[in-house]
Amino acid sequence: MTRTNTTTGARGDLDVFEYALLRVVPHVERGELINAGVLVYCRARSFLAARTHLDEDRLYALDPCADVRGVRAALRAVENVCDGGAGAGQAAGDDAGRRFRWLVAPRSTVVQPGPVHTGLTANPEAESERLLDLLVR
């Protein structure tokens, strides 16, 4: 699919991508959350990545006793699953799409995915950084 890239004005091949925010919900029963990362998947380019940024001050505003080390470990685990390889554990042998679907499955944990959204991009790597800056930082 060839379209004009609205960010750069350049024409190029755009591919469908999917993304979901990674949210930190310190008290699931209260429903308060902060955004701490973004998952980006582009099937056409076999691209899967997680970009994370934990704002500890925001987290402590919701929960002064938050387990920051535990939250960081959970975010690193998501990054490892996206990267594949030995760090992905049992998911290491799965393709990027299967790993993405597993990561975005709803769950009631402190670190959880938000809803999946779609878009078009010529560069999923750059898109993941743009979304992190726009929606998390």
N, C-alpha and C positions, 0 to 999 in steps of 0.2 A: 504494500500500500504506500503510495507516494503522496505526501501532503506537505504543506508549509509548516515548519516548526514555529509555533507562536512565540517561543522563547528567543530563538536566534534569528527567525525570519528566513532561515535556510530551508531548502527543499531537500528531502531525503526520505529514506525508508523508515516508516514508523511502525512499531509493533505494539500490540496490546500487552499491557502489564497489569498486574494486580498488586495491591498493597494493603497492609493492615498496620495499625498502630500497636505498639506494645505498651500496655498500661500497667501502672503499679497501683494496686488497690490494697492499702494497708489493712483496712477493716472491711471485708467483703460485705458484711451486713449493713454498713453505712453507705456504701456505693460511691464514696469519694475516691478520686483517682488523679494521677498525674500521668502525662505521656512521657515515656522513657525510651522510646525507640520506634523503628519502623521496619517492617518486613517487606521486601520487594521481590516479586517473582515475575519473570518474563519467559514464558514457555518457548517462544520462537528463538530465543537466544540462550536457552538453557541456563538462565541466570537466576540465582537465588542469593539474597544477602540480607543480613540484619545490620542496621546501624543503630547504635544506642548512645544515649546521653542521660545520665541520672543527675538531676538537680537535687542534691541532698537537702538544701534549704527548703525547697518546696515539699519534699517528702517529710521532713521533720515538722513542717507546719501542719500536716495532716496527722502525723503520729510522732510525737516527741521521742517515743521509744522504738522507732522503726529499726528493723534489722537490716542496716545498709549493706553489710557484708553478704547476707543471704540474698538480698535483692540483686546485688552485683553478680553473685554467683549464678543466679537464675538467668540474668541477661546474658552472661558469658555462655551459658549452656545453649541458649537460643542461637547465639552467633556460631557456636560449634556445630550445631545441627545444620545450619545453613551452609557452612563451609564444607560439610561432608568429611570424609576421611575418618581416621581413628577417633578424633574428638567428638564425632557424632554418635558414638555408641552403636546401638542396634540399628539406628537409622542410616548408618554409613553406606549400606548397600542399596538404599532406596534412591530413586531418581529425584531430581530437584522438585518436581511437581508433587510427588508423594510427601516429601519432607515439608513443603509449604502447607499442604492440606492438613498434615498432622499438627503443625505449629499454630494454625489459625482455628483449630477446633475449639469450641467454647469450653471454658473451664472456670472453676471457682477456686482460683489460687491467687496469691499476692501479685504475681506477674501473669498477666493474661492478655490475649489478643483482642483487639477491637474488631468491628465489622470489616469485611473485605470490600475494597473499592477498586475501580478499574480506571485505566487511562491509556494514552498512546505516548510512546517515547521512541526516540532514535538512540538513546543511550541510557539503559537501565541503571548503570553505575552512577551516572550524574543525577539521575532521577532520585535515587535513594538518598543522596546527599542533599538535594533540593528539598525533599520531603522532611528530612530530619531537621533542616534549618527552619522550614516553614511551620512544622507542626509540633516539634519537640523542644527545640532550644529557645 
